[in-house]
Amino acid sequence: MTEYLSLIETKLQEFLPSTDCTEKVLIESMAYSLKAGGKRVRPCLALEFCKACGAEPQKALPFACGVEMIHTYSLIHDDLPDMDNDDMRRGRPSNHIVYGAATAIIAGDALQSLAFETVLSEEAEKLCGSAACVKAARTLAGYCGALGMCGGQMIDIMYEEKKAGIEILREMDEKKTAALIKAACEMGCIAAGADDHKLHCARVYGDNIGLAFQIVDDILDVLSTEKELGKPVGSDKENDKSTYVSLLGIERCKEIAEQATEKAVEALEGFDGNTDALKEFAYSLLNRTN
């Protein structure tokens, strides 16, 4: 799936506004985080699910970029002093460290708007049709809003100074982490014109790799180094934060992550196309070191 990365990077750049404007620093701040690299998990999933449904993966490029813009805006805001207060992101200073908190907030807001502008763009309409663009935008809005990613972040804040049980932790991560992954998977299917059964299978896949992804994140926060992870480690323990590791222990967490990955792989049986890359992707997320 690494062949998708160059397509994604090029298209993200194309959708960014020109810096030939008075508010040039805002565009630069947006680009700083959007072009900072990363694994591009979500856009790659959108393209691969489009392919698994029998369509050309490039058809889902605008949808894939929209998801990545939402993800990037969430990272900018997560790092802010009043949120997670992280100074590093992807191996370099966080957006607010470089541009200041006020600009970082506005850059995040602007990326959220740009995401929907991209999903509903003329290019997306030509590739997928108006109905698919509306459905994709509605899907993305639902997964990133108050009952999705933003809701998950709110639950995280609500339990900063008190212990969260495993049910609350699961709900938080399902919304904060898995929601946007599910959005990417479903939007890839929408771009291809897939039926409801395939959308359901994509949702199951996304939910389970989202769970595995977050559990592995919690494990890496304990076992990895700042150099390997590209961001501070040990912050969960330092902040006395409830995590899968603190509640269940590392070995049990590894078991649950493996089980979730297997459920994700089983969901791929609902697709007629070749899903080998999606299987490999699920296992690579399970075994990642950063």
C-alpha angles and dihedrals in degrees: 000000000000087000087073094061097078090049091051095046092049094047094046089056091049093053094050114100120250118268089224092107141088092257091056092139090062092056090046090052091050091048092046091065100029092054096041092106120229128161094297088218096162101047091044089054092051091053095044094049089050087054092046088057091057101260132114107272092225087069089074097048098108090047090048092051091049091056091048091051090054091048091049094050089051091053092050091052094041091058095053120117093249092051123037093334095217118166096195133056127174092351098308138074116298118253095258091051090058102035105020129255097276094054091043091055092050091045090054091049091049092049090053090054092044090053093062092040087056096046089049095040125129088249092056091046092053092049100043110011131249096278093054092048092053092047092048092049091049091049093050093046092052094049096046099042138082093302093041134036096345090047090052091052090050091053088050090055093045091057098042093107100032136052118266120211122228093263093055091044091052092049091048094051094042087059103031099043113009097044095070092042089054089048091056093048094048095044090055088056091046090054088056094047093245124177127249094265092059090046089054092050091048089051092052091048092049094046093052099044087046089057092045091047093054094045091051088048089055091049092049091050086064103035106029133076129239090247093054095043099040092226137063116294130206093036093123093058092040090054092044088238123171111244135161088260095051091048102037108017129242099279095051089046090055090052093051092047090052092048092049091050091053091050089052092051091048090054089061089071086082091072127082096204129078109289099175092113092052091050091049089047092054092051092046091055089050092051099038122130099201 
